[in-house]
Amino acid sequence: MRLETKFFEEGLRILHDESVDDVVSEYMDSAQDESVMLFNIGDMVQKVKNWKLKMPRVKPFYAVKCNPNPTVLKVLAALGTGFDCASKAEMRNIVDLGVNPSRIIYAHTVKPKSHIKEAAALGINTMTFDNESELYKVKSVFPTARLVLRIRCDAKDSQCNLGMKFGANPEEIEPLLATVKALGLNFVGVSFHVGSGCREPHIYYEAIQRARDVFDLANSLGYSPYLLDVGGGFPGNLGTSIDEYAKYINRALQEFFPDDDVHVIAEPGRYIVASAFSLLTSVTAKREVEKKDQRKKMMYYLNDGVYGSFNGILFDHQTPKPIVIGNALDEKKKNIPLFESQIWGPTCDSVDEVIKTEMLPELNVGEWLLWRDMGAYTLPSMTTFNGFPGPNIHLVVPYHTLLLEDILNDKGQAALDKCSPLEPKGNQCDYPKIPSTRNLFEKDQDCHLMDQVKIAANITTLRVLEI
């Protein structure tokens, strides 16, 4: 089954030789009172391609909570990505895209009964647990579910420590598996999450080694687990790399899980979307404050703040950095003086502080600041407190981004329909390869260049696979 969907209903700006930075002025000129979020689809597509190149055995299951923007989800579905969902709303959202339920893992260890029932109704069979009470809930409403035990293995250095809330400690593992056995439930694998925004790649090696011990214990109890979920924690900001993470993960898989009958997935979130989104904010007001040493301090008020796109300052330990654009950086100006500056959001709340102190050139009302790496844990958590709306989202894509339609042929369709790593042994196969990048505007003897531009501009309908 194939479904047709409008990917780019909001409109699409195709980049030729420009970068996203080169076209920000277009959005500055057209914007009114709201901030602007630029979503570079090409950046996200390249992230998925890079993942499959660096960790070909590890199938990405995108963490929907990180950024559930509809275009993000639709493009990832078309690329064959799986999905990590944590609630019935997220599960329903992905299924409604036409994604096969076998492509979804219910990756939350504490679940309301109604959400477990919804998973059963949708055909989402694989879910995680880390406590005994969860097993009794599953037994009562979805006894045929495939259960994945989440174990605890924390990185000492991560943006968000999740182990304090989730994951079975070593001494809890054997009693939990004994309860699974006593209840006659279906145990299929092990998961872990070392911490969101992990800065210790080597911890994945240790976590995979611990997972091997759990597999061996399960084997001794008569189970044949086949699924390993290495969680999330991968960096996604500009200038970061997953190479070191891939090195430790690939080495550990080769050492502890050399048999390909064990299927391996991960739950990347910020890696996929962080750098794909950039935010444009304008200065709506300013104040000059004279300090005790008679130096001038600037206070700027923006059209976005911590109740909006900068909520990650409160919820995700983010430390955004502004990039000054426009008149303040006029190339003709030399030796621009810098002033201690404090940046506030638009609401009436004094908690709405974006930057406590930053050295910036003097800005005028109406000038703009650019903020990179705004795609992770920003859009889903924003509010409209005080009546201030969120940013207007605009889609941009480099012209050389691959044509997703290339993988949506009959061969790719048949392969993807059978290729869920959440399925038992014998049902897994390799993902179709993402095709090589190609130029949408290559000259053709039978097609004038301007006609090709029109064709490219109208590539707005892409097929979503039943995956």
Beta strands, then each sheet from edge to edge (+ up, - down):
strand 1: 2-6
strand 2: 12-15
strand 3: 36-40
strand 4: 58-63
strand 5: 82-85
strand 6: 104-106
strand 7: 126-129
strand 8: 146-151
strand 9: 158-160
strand 10: 186-192
strand 11: 196-198
strand 12: 227-229
strand 13: 263-266
strand 14: 277-290
strand 15: 296-302
strand 16: 322-325
strand 17: 338-344
strand 18: 353-361
strand 19: 368-371
strand 20: 392-398
strand 21: 461-465
sheet 1: 1+ 21-
sheet 2: 2+ 20+ 3+ 14- 15+ 17+ 18-
sheet 3: 2+ 20+ 3+ 14- 19+ 16-
sheet 4: 6+ 5+ 4+ 13+ 12+ 10+ 8+ 7+
sheet 5: 9+ 11-
end
